Amino acid sequence: MGLAAQCELPYKPLSEFNKDTTAYIIYNFMDRADCYRGKTLKEVTKDLGIPIKDYTRADIQRGTLFGYIYIYDDITVSRLIDNKKDYNAIKIYWENPINVEHSDYKRLRGIGWNKAYEYLKDMRIKELEVSIPRYSKYYEKYKQKETKSYDPNKRKEGVW
């Protein structure tokens, strides 16, 4: 599905998904991911409409910062993973990434979501991904929908 096709899909509120947050996040932030290119984190969180409880910063593959936002706190996320439940993570890549050696990255270490949000809210989105673990009831439907950012030969479980 191309950029135009994805953006023709209308945004749908959580109420249309019978309180299934996983279906809501997959539809709005994976099926419609290209609609968020060039938008800010503030716009994404506004559309999410569910308070973000936690986030992580990471730089494993590219030398630049990307992050995950979660609607659950870290203890709940760990428990959901341990119990093989969906944990609803949205992975964000930035248009202008922060290099991990830069002082801005160091400024983000050890601070909570609210302070990080104040710093990151106006940063523009390059790409969104949604993690779907292999044990999710949605895995089979979406396992073929890989993002362009991952080499399938290097793909880690659950990142699409």
N, C-alpha and C positions, 0 to 999 in steps of 0.2 A: 504494500500500500504506500503510495507516494505522499509527498508533502501536501499536495492539494486535496487528495482523497482523505487523508487523516484530518485535515482542518475542516472538512465539510461535515465531519461528525460533530453533532452538538454536544456541548458540555452537559452532563447530567448530574443532578444533586444526589447525595447519599440516599435520600428518601426513595429514589427510584430503583434502588438495589436491595430493598427489603433488609436494610441494615447490614448487608454483606460488604464490609469495608474492603475486602480483598477484590471483589468484583468491581467495586467503585474505583479503586486505585488503578487496577489494570485497565479498565475502560478509559478513564479520564487522563491517566498519565503514562500509559503504554500505547494503547490504541491511538491516542491523540498526541503522542509525545512531540511530534514535529510542530504542533501548534504553540509549543512553549519556547521554541528556538528564538533567541533574541529577547525574550521577556526576562523580567527580573525575578529574583528569588521571592521578593515581596508579592509579585503577581501569582507565582506558583502557590505560595502558602495561602494566599487569599482564596484561590480556587479550591485548594485542598479542603478548606473549611473545617478541618479537624485540628485541634491544637497539637503542635509538634512537641513531643516530650523529650526527645533526645536527638542528637546528631553525632556523627563521627566524621573525622577528617582522615583522609588517607592519601598516600602517594606510593603506590607499589610499582606501577607500570610505566608511568610517563614522566616522572620528575616534577610533576605539578600537582597541586591540590585538587582533589575532588572530594565529595562528601556524600553521606547518606543522611536522609532525614527520616525519623521514625515517629509514629503516632503513639508509641509505647515507650516507657522508660527502659533503661538498659537491663534492669533485672527482669522485667516482663519479657523483653525480647529474648533474653537467654532462656527463660522458662519456655517460651513458645517454641524456640528452636529445639530444645531438649525434648519437648512433647510432640515434635513434628507437626506444629501448627504454623499457619501463615503469619509472618511478622511484619508485613507491609512496609518494606523499605523502598524509598525512591532515591536512586543514585543520581547525583548532579555533576555534570562537567561544566566548567565555566568557559565563556567566550575568551576572556583574558585570564588565563590560569595564574595562580599564585605559585611561584616556585618555592619548593620546600626550604630552600636556603635563604629566602627573603625574610626580612624582619616581620612582614605582615603575617607570615605563616606562624612564626614564633609567638606572635601576639594572640593567636587563636588557640594555643595550647593551654589546656587546663581551665578553660572558661566554660560556663554553662551556655545553654541554647540561647537565652535571651540576650546575652552580651554578644555572642557570635552572630545572632540575627541582625543586631544593630550594625555590625560591621559588614555583613554579607548581603543585606537585603536589596541593595541597588546593583549588585553584580548580575550580569546578564548570563543567561543559560545558553550553552552550546548544545547540550544534549541531556535528555533524561533517560534513565533506564529503570525498570522495575524488577526486583529480584523475585523469582518464583522458584521455591525449592522443589526438588524432585518429588517430594511427598505431597505436594499441594494437589487438590482436585483440579486445579487449572493448568497443571504442568503439561499434560498431554496436548491440550488445545494450543498452548503457546510455545511448545518446545522448538518449533521450527522458526519462530519469530526472533531471530537474533539481531542485535543491533550491529550497525556497521563498525562500531568502535572496537569490537572484539574479533580477534582471529579465532575461528572455530577450533583450531588445533591447540590453542592456548586457553580456551574458555574454562572458567571455573564453574563448578556446579551451581545452578540457581541464578546465574547472572545472565540476563537477556537483554 
